[in-house]
Every structure is written in C-alpha cells, then in structure tokens.
Amino acid sequence: MSVLTKRADFLAANRGLRIARPGFVLLARPNGLDEMRWGITVTKKIGNAVVRNRMKRRFRALLRELLPQAGLPAHDHVLIGREGGVERDFAKLREELAMALSRAAEGKGDPPRKRK
C-alpha cells in the first residue's frame, strides 16, 4: 500500500467511482498496478490548518485500519473531506468508510455530478 502524491493521480481518481457520505467522499479507480494506493485531500473551505490536519490524521488512521481488508486490490482510493467530517464520531466514520468500500467493491457508485 502506497500513498498518492501526484496531482495527476488525484485527477485520474476523480474519473472513477464516487461514493458520498456525510463526512467524506470516497473515490475509487483501477490504477493498472499490482498495488493498492490511497490519498487524502481536504480543502481550505473545511477550516484552518489545524482543523484540516486533524481531519487528515483521522482519515489516515481509518485508511490504515480498513484498506488492507476491505480495499479494492489494484485501485487508487481517495478520501475527500467534507464539512461535517471533523466533528463526526470516529466509530461512525469507520462504519461509513466500511460501507463505502463495500459499495465500491460491488461497483455501485453515486450518480455523476452535474456540471455547472
């Protein structure tokens, strides 16, 4: 399991499955490699650096716990933080991520977003 660092990989993941939950959005896309990769992004709209870093730490812990068992092999997984994600209960986030990963495994994503 490795970490996504290049912007192009994050943009490519945006063209894959999208599963939205109250605290985050999960993007999953096949990467053509033999390894599972993950990335986290939290925008400045969420809050200041302290809030964003706290959210990223929580997401990192969740991904390290759940991806080895529930993640899709040979896929990129990206978590995008949402407004209420930092205040959500950690157990609730874990449950939502497990559900999102199982939906991604079934190939059931949310409908595509409307372009403005």
N, C-alpha and C positions, 0 to 999 in steps of 0.2 A: 504494500500500500504506500503510495507516494502522494505528495502534495502538488496541486496545480499552482503554477507561478506565472505562467504567461497569459497575457490578456487574450490572445487568440484562442486558447483552450477554454477560457470562460465564455467567450462569444460563441464558440462551437457548441458548448453545453447548452446554451440558450436555444439552440435549434432542436433539442431533444425533448424528452418527456418533461412535463411541468406538472408538479403536484403541489397545490397551495394548501397551507394550513394556517391557523391563526397566528402562530409565532414565526413562521418561516415559509419559504418556497423551496421545494427540492427540485433540482434539475438533474436528469439522468440521461446520458447519451453514450452509446458504444464508442470506444476510443480506438479500436483496432489493435490494441496492445494486449499483452498477456497479464497485465496488472490492473488492479483497481486503483483509481486516483480520486482525490477529493479536494474541494476548495470551499472557502467561506468568503462571503462578501457582505459587508454591512455599510450602507450609505450614510452620509452625513445628516440626512433627514431624520435618522433614528435618534441622534443625540450627539453629545460631545465625545471626545476621545475616550474618556473614562467609561462611558456607557457602551460605546461601540466595542472597546476591548473586552469588557465584561461579557458582552454577548458572544464575541468570538471565542472566548475561553470556554463558555458553556457549550457552544456548538462543537468545539474541538473535542471536549470530553464525551459528548454524545456520539460523535462520529467514531472515535476510537473504541467506544464500547459496542456500538451496534453494527458498524460496517463489516467487520470480519465475518459475522454470522449471517447478517441479513442483506448485505450489499450485493449488487449485481456484479458478477465477475466480468472483467474486461470492459468496464464502464467508467465514465467520469461522473462523479457526484458533486453537485454544487449546492450549498445551502445559502440562501439569500435571507438575511434578517429582515423581519417586518416589525412594524411599530410596537406591538404588544409583546414581542418576544423576550425582552429583557426582564419583564415583571412576571412572566408565566412561571408556574411551578415547574421545577426541574423534572419531576416524575411525569407530569402532563406532557412536557416537551418530548421526553423519551418515548412515551406511548404514541404521540403523534408522528414522530420520526419512524418508529417501527411500522405504523400503519402506512405511511407514505412509501417506505421501502417495499412493503408487500404489494402495494398498488403498482409501483414501478415494475416489480418483478412480473406482475400479471399483464403489463403493458397498458394499464389504464391510467392515462393522464387526464388532466383537466383540458377543456376545450381551449384552442388557441386564443390569445388575447386579441382584442380589436385594435387596429392601428388608428392613431389619431390623425 
